[in-house]
Amino acid sequence: MHHINLGLVLREQLDLALRKDVYKATLEINGKTQVYTYNKRDGLETDAAGNSYWEVKTRLSDASYYGNDYSRELYREDYDYKVDNYSIVDNATTLENLGLSEDSELKVYVTYKFTIRNRSENIAAAVTEVVDYYDTDYKYVQNRSYLGNKDGKKIGNVYLKDTSRYGVETQTTIAGYKNLYITGDQSYSNATNDAVTSNMFPLSDPDDNKDVYFYVTFEVRKNNGNIILDEDVASGTAKGVGKEKTLRKLMVTNHTMAKKQKLQIQAIHKHNKNIRQEI
């Protein structure tokens, strides 16, 4: 028999998207702090043709999306500042007496803003893990990373680990990068069926606006006591006279690695069957 209507319709598919951007760079030296805010993708929704930037194909087709120049200059004096350069002529005087230590020297932190958007109309979902691939010249900083709102205010915790909650057999490596696995806070977990492990709760949406924001901070490593700088291609020397182009390579490289983010997803359908997926 033909043309029999069985009443079947295509079930809606889960549609999640992930965006990553350089949120800020923080420079600290000798008790002073200077913050430089970037956040260039904030409010970026569609291109001129109306194509959504939450679609990967739109991002890849727009050279400016991954082509933003993220850089930070340093004063030569700050870069060269070392507590060991102080001459102590009085045997009774120490660096500690002067309030100086290695912590007084320049430190540079770069904070990235991650946004997870649920673009589904009728499917609730909890992201149980996000995988970030970061440059080896970075080291992640747990106590400067957090679950936040759109404007960067902390509202909860995230937890950073070197290995996946799902075991090493699920991990993918990329040459030249390290893996970082990010999980959420129990306070905002609404996935009651999640197999919970300590500090491994889903990244959930505290204010129910369909977007989850979390912020991950990395410290720029040092080489022989100096912040790692970019090099001028022609001369092989650090850029600038008096100032140094410092973070462009690291910030842009980690910025474009947003193409390779992976979500571990627990999709909670109306029939309560949990389906683990990757995108």
C-alpha positions as CSV (number, residue, x, y, z in Angstrom):
1,M,0.0,0.0,0.0
2,H,1.2,3.5,-0.8
3,H,0.7,6.9,0.8
4,I,0.0,5.7,4.3
5,N,0.7,8.4,6.9
6,L,2.2,6.7,10.0
7,G,2.4,10.0,11.9
8,L,6.2,10.0,12.0
9,V,8.2,13.2,12.0
10,L,11.9,13.8,12.0
11,R,13.0,14.4,15.6
12,E,14.9,17.6,16.3
13,Q,18.6,17.2,16.5
14,L,20.7,18.7,19.2
15,D,22.4,21.9,18.0
16,L,25.2,23.3,20.1
17,A,27.9,25.8,19.2
18,L,31.1,26.9,20.9
19,R,32.9,30.2,20.6
20,K,36.3,31.2,22.0
21,D,37.9,34.7,22.1
22,V,40.7,36.5,23.9
23,Y,39.0,38.3,26.7
24,K,41.8,40.2,28.4
25,A,45.5,40.3,29.1
26,T,46.7,41.1,32.6
27,L,50.3,42.4,33.3
28,E,51.5,42.3,36.8
29,I,54.8,43.7,38.1
30,N,56.1,44.8,41.5
31,G,52.6,45.0,43.0
32,K,51.1,46.9,40.1
33,T,48.4,45.5,37.7
34,Q,47.4,46.6,34.3
35,V,44.5,45.0,32.4
36,Y,43.9,45.2,28.6
37,T,40.5,44.1,27.4
38,Y,39.9,42.6,23.9
39,N,36.6,40.6,23.7
40,K,36.3,41.4,19.9
41,R,33.7,38.8,19.2
42,D,31.2,40.0,21.8
43,G,27.9,40.7,20.0
44,L,29.1,39.2,16.8
45,E,26.1,37.3,15.5
46,T,25.8,37.5,11.7
47,D,27.8,38.6,8.7
48,A,26.7,41.1,6.1
49,A,24.7,38.4,4.3
50,G,22.9,37.4,7.4
51,N,24.9,34.1,7.9
52,S,25.3,33.2,11.5
53,Y,28.7,33.2,13.1
54,W,27.6,30.3,15.2
55,E,28.0,28.2,12.0
56,V,31.6,27.0,11.5
57,K,31.3,27.4,7.7
58,T,30.5,31.1,8.2
59,R,33.6,31.6,10.4
60,L,35.8,29.8,7.9
61,S,34.5,31.9,5.0
62,D,35.2,35.2,6.7
63,A,39.0,35.9,6.8
64,S,38.5,38.6,9.4
65,Y,37.0,36.2,11.9
66,Y,40.2,34.4,12.6
67,G,42.3,37.2,11.3
68,N,42.0,39.7,14.1
69,D,45.3,41.0,15.4
70,Y,45.7,40.3,19.1
71,S,48.9,41.7,20.5
72,R,50.3,43.3,23.6
73,E,53.3,45.5,23.9
74,L,55.6,45.6,26.9
75,Y,58.0,48.3,28.0
76,R,61.6,47.3,27.8
77,E,62.1,48.4,31.4
78,D,59.3,46.0,32.6
79,Y,60.6,43.1,30.5
80,D,64.2,43.6,31.8
81,Y,63.2,44.2,35.5
82,K,64.8,41.5,37.7
83,V,65.1,41.7,41.5
84,D,68.6,40.1,41.3
85,N,69.8,43.3,39.6
86,Y,69.5,45.2,42.9
87,S,72.8,45.6,44.6
88,I,72.7,45.0,48.3
89,V,75.6,46.9,49.9
90,D,74.4,46.5,53.5
91,N,74.7,43.0,54.8
92,A,71.8,43.6,57.1
93,T,69.5,44.4,54.1
94,T,67.9,41.6,52.1
95,L,65.5,41.5,49.2
96,E,62.8,40.5,51.6
97,N,63.4,43.6,53.6
98,L,62.9,45.7,50.5
99,G,59.7,43.8,49.7
100,L,61.2,42.2,46.6
101,S,61.0,38.6,45.4
102,E,60.6,36.8,42.1
103,D,56.9,37.5,42.4
104,S,57.8,41.2,41.9
105,E,59.0,40.5,38.4
106,L,56.8,40.8,35.3
107,K,54.0,38.2,34.9
108,V,51.6,38.1,32.0
109,Y,48.2,36.3,32.0
110,V,45.9,35.9,29.1
111,T,42.2,35.1,29.8
112,Y,40.0,33.4,27.1
113,K,36.2,33.7,27.1
114,F,34.3,30.6,26.0
115,T,30.7,30.7,25.1
116,I,28.5,27.6,24.6
117,R,25.2,28.2,22.9
118,N,22.3,25.8,22.8
119,R,20.7,26.5,19.4
120,S,18.1,23.8,19.8
121,E,14.5,24.8,20.2
122,N,13.2,21.9,22.3
123,I,16.2,20.0,23.6
124,A,17.9,20.7,26.9
125,A,21.5,19.7,27.1
126,A,24.4,19.8,29.5
127,V,28.0,19.9,28.3
128,T,29.9,17.5,30.5
129,E,33.4,18.4,29.2
130,V,35.1,20.9,26.9
131,V,38.5,20.1,25.4
132,D,40.9,23.0,24.7
133,Y,44.2,22.8,22.9
134,Y,46.7,25.4,24.0
135,D,50.2,26.5,23.2
136,T,53.1,24.9,25.1
137,D,54.4,28.3,26.0
138,Y,51.3,28.7,28.2
139,K,50.4,27.1,31.5
140,Y,46.9,27.2,32.7
141,V,45.9,28.9,36.0
142,Q,43.1,27.2,38.0
143,N,42.5,30.0,40.5
144,R,42.0,32.6,37.8
145,S,39.5,30.5,35.8
146,Y,35.8,30.5,36.5
147,L,32.2,30.2,35.3
148,G,30.9,33.7,34.6
149,N,28.3,35.8,33.0
150,K,28.5,37.6,29.6
151,D,30.3,40.5,31.2
152,G,33.0,38.5,32.8
153,K,31.7,38.5,36.4
154,K,32.4,35.3,38.3
155,I,29.3,33.3,39.3
156,G,30.8,29.8,39.8
157,N,33.7,27.5,39.3
158,V,35.2,25.5,36.5
159,Y,37.8,22.8,37.0
160,L,40.8,22.3,34.7
161,K,42.5,18.9,34.2
162,D,45.2,17.4,32.0
163,T,43.1,14.3,31.2
164,S,39.6,13.6,30.1
165,R,36.9,12.3,32.6
166,Y,36.2,9.6,29.9
167,G,39.7,8.2,29.9
168,V,42.9,8.5,27.9
169,E,41.5,6.3,25.1
170,T,39.1,9.2,24.2
171,Q,41.8,11.8,24.0
172,T,43.1,13.4,20.7
173,T,46.5,15.0,20.6
174,I,47.7,17.8,18.3
175,A,51.4,18.3,17.7
176,G,52.7,21.4,19.5
177,Y,49.7,21.7,21.8
178,K,48.7,20.5,25.2
179,N,45.2,19.3,26.1
180,L,43.1,21.0,28.7
181,Y,39.8,19.4,29.9
182,I,37.3,21.8,31.4
183,T,34.3,20.7,33.6
184,G,31.7,22.6,35.6
185,D,30.5,23.3,39.1
186,Q,28.0,21.3,41.1
187,S,26.2,24.4,42.2
188,Y,24.9,24.9,38.6
189,S,24.5,21.3,37.5
190,N,21.0,20.4,36.4
191,A,21.9,17.1,34.8
192,T,20.7,14.7,37.5
193,N,21.5,11.7,35.4
194,D,25.1,12.6,34.9
195,A,27.7,10.1,36.3
196,V,29.2,12.5,38.7
197,T,32.9,12.4,39.6
198,S,34.6,14.9,42.0
199,N,34.8,18.3,40.4
200,M,33.5,17.0,37.1
201,F,30.0,18.3,36.8
202,P,28.5,19.6,33.5
203,L,28.9,23.2,32.4
204,S,25.4,24.4,32.9
205,D,23.6,27.7,32.3
206,P,22.9,29.5,35.6
207,D,20.8,32.3,34.2
208,D,18.8,30.3,31.7
209,N,19.6,32.4,28.7
210,K,20.8,29.5,26.6
211,D,24.4,30.6,26.7
212,V,27.1,29.3,29.1
213,Y,30.1,31.5,29.6
214,F,33.4,30.4,31.2
215,Y,36.8,32.0,31.4
216,V,40.1,30.2,31.3
217,T,43.4,32.0,32.2
218,F,46.9,31.0,31.1
219,E,50.2,32.4,32.3
220,V,52.9,33.0,29.7
221,R,55.9,30.9,30.5
222,K,59.4,32.3,30.9
223,N,62.6,31.3,29.3
224,N,65.8,31.9,31.4
225,G,63.7,34.2,33.6
226,N,62.3,36.3,30.7
227,I,58.7,36.4,29.3
228,I,58.7,34.5,26.0
229,L,58.5,37.1,23.2
230,D,57.6,36.9,19.5
231,E,60.6,37.2,17.2
232,D,60.9,39.4,14.1
233,V,60.9,37.1,11.1
234,A,63.6,39.1,9.3
235,S,66.1,39.6,12.0
236,G,65.2,36.9,14.5
237,T,65.3,39.4,17.3
238,A,62.6,40.6,19.6
239,K,60.4,43.3,17.9
240,G,60.5,46.9,19.0
241,V,62.8,49.5,20.4
242,G,61.8,50.4,23.9
243,K,58.6,48.3,23.5
244,E,58.2,44.6,22.6
245,K,55.5,42.9,20.6
246,T,54.9,40.2,23.1
247,L,51.8,38.1,22.9
248,R,50.7,38.1,19.3
249,K,51.9,34.6,18.4
250,L,50.5,33.0,21.5
251,M,47.2,34.9,21.5
252,V,46.5,34.4,17.8
253,T,47.6,30.8,17.8
254,N,45.4,29.9,20.8
255,H,42.7,32.1,19.3
256,T,42.6,30.1,16.0
257,M,42.7,26.8,17.8
258,A,39.0,27.5,18.6
259,K,38.4,25.7,15.3
260,K,39.4,22.5,17.0
261,Q,37.4,22.7,20.2
262,K,35.5,19.6,21.2
263,L,32.4,19.3,23.3
264,Q,31.5,16.2,25.2
265,I,27.7,16.4,25.4
266,Q,25.0,14.9,27.5
267,A,21.7,15.5,25.6
268,I,18.7,15.2,27.9
269,H,15.7,14.4,25.7
270,K,12.1,14.3,26.8
271,H,12.2,10.5,27.1
272,N,15.2,10.9,29.5
273,K,17.5,8.8,27.5
274,N,21.0,10.3,27.7
275,I,23.0,10.3,24.5
276,R,26.7,11.1,24.6
277,Q,27.9,12.9,21.5
278,E,30.9,14.9,20.2
279,I,31.0,17.9,17.9
